[in-house]
Amino acid sequence: MRKRLSILFVFAGIAFMMYSTSCTKCDDEAVALTIKNAIIKGDALANLDLSNDTNQNGGFEIQLEKVPNGIKIFARINSMDLDPNPSNMIDYQDITYETSVDNGKFEVTVQAGQGNVPVTILADDFEYNQKINDSTWEWKVFSLQNQNLTVINNQVKYNNLQFNTN
């Protein structure tokens, strides 16, 4: 009789563990179903040629040029913003996505939830021999000031980046 009760308790314990594990799995799947992607894209521009900063009437007007190919663009989100039920018990980490400028354009895909997910856009600095006039060039460092925006799942967000000299 004792042996049968012991076996019964063992099976009951196993059944309880399977039940509690399966509920966690269902919860994880529900969270995974709400996390989708958003796309952030746009032009990456800088004033690389000061000699062309005039309009057709001869007035001053800044003309921006395409940033060189290969400049790294980063999109950073905090994983807490993807959790529909964030917990103070979890040490959420930043997630960083990376892309490169190609022909003056960039596009990066990030994870996004059903609500607004804050994203910080950053970029590597780059050096460029800026044209001052027809006979003068000067090496300058161009930087992007961090840009903050929000995305939601299935969204395509257009955001142009303008690099400036330090």
N, C-alpha and C positions, 0 to 999 in steps of 0.2 A: 504494500500500500504506500509506504514512504517512498519507494522507488518510483512509483507511478506519479505521485505528487511532485517529486523532484523533476521528473521529465516534463510534467505539465508546466511547472514554473519556468523551465529552460525554454520550452516552446513559446510560452507567453512572452518571455523576455525577448526572444528573437523576433516574434511578431511585432512587439512594440517598437523595437529598433528599426525594423523594415518600414513600419508605418511612419515613424518620425523622420527617417531618411527620405522616404518618398515625398513627404510634404515639403521638405527643404528643396528637393529637386524641382517640385512643381513651382515653388516660389521663385527659384532661380530661373526657371524657364519663363515665368511670367515677366520677370525683369528683363530677360534677354529679348523677349518679344517687343518690349517698349523702346529698346535702344536701337536706333537706326542710324543713318548717316545724313550729313549735310555737306554741301560743297561750298567752299569759299573760293572765289576766283576774281581776277581783275588784272589791271595793268600795273606794272612796276616801272615807275618813271623817276627821272632826276634831271636837273638842269646841267647837262654835260657840255653844252655848247652855248656860251654866253654871247657869241657873235651873231646869233640869229634871233635874239630877243626883241624883235620888232614886228609890228603887224604891217599889213599892206599899205597903210596910210603913213608909215614911218614912225608911229608912236611906239612907246615901250610896252611890250607884252611878252611875258615869260613863255618860252616854247620849251616844253619838257621833252626829253628824249628817252628812249627805251633803256632800261638798266641792262648791263651786259649779261649774257647767258651764264648760267651756272651759279648765280648768287642764291644762297640758301634762304628760304622763307620757312618760318616755323609757326605752327598754330598750337597753342597750349590751353588745355582745359583741366579742371580739377575733377577727378573721378567722382567726388561727392555729388557734383551737379548732374551725374547720370543716374544716381540712385534715387528711385522714387520715394524711398523711405530711409533717408540717411540716419545713421546712428552715431552717437557720440563715442561709442566703443570702438569704432573703426578708424584707423589712421589712413585717411584717403590720400592718394598721391596724385601728382600732376601727370597728365598724359600729353606727350609732345608728338606732333605730326610734322613731317618735313617734306618739302618739295623744292624744286629749283626753278629759277626764272628761265623761260625759254622764249626767245624772240619778244622780250618785253612783257610777257604774260606769265601768270602763275595760276595754279589750281591745286587745292589741297582738300582732301576728303577727311572729315572728322566725325566721330560718333556724336550723336545728339539724341536727346530725349524728347518727350512730348511737350515739355515746357521749355522756356528759354534756358539755354545753356551758354554761360559767358565764355568767350574765347578771347585770348590775347594773341595778337599777331606780332611776331618779332622777326628780325632778319639779321644776317651777318653784315657787318660794315664791309665796304669795298673801297679800294683806291682806284682813282681814275685820273688820267691826264686831261683835265678840263680845258676846253678851248676858251681862251679869254677874248682873243680877236684873231684876225687872219695870220698873225705872225707870233702869237704868244700862247703858250700852253702852261698850265701849272698843275702839279700833282695835288690832288685833294682827296680827303677821306669823306665818303658819303655814308650816312647812317639813317636808319628808319626809327622814328620815335614809336614806341610800342603803341599799338592800336587795340582798343577794346570794342568788341561787338558781341552780339548774341545770335544764336542760331537755334532752330528747332528741326526735328527730323524731317527728311524729304525736302529740305529747302535748298535752293541755290541762292547764295548771297554774293552780290557783286560789291567788291570793295577795292578801290584803287589805292596803291601805295606810292607815296612820294618820299624819296630819299633826299636828304639835305646835307650840306657840308657842315662840318663841325666848327 
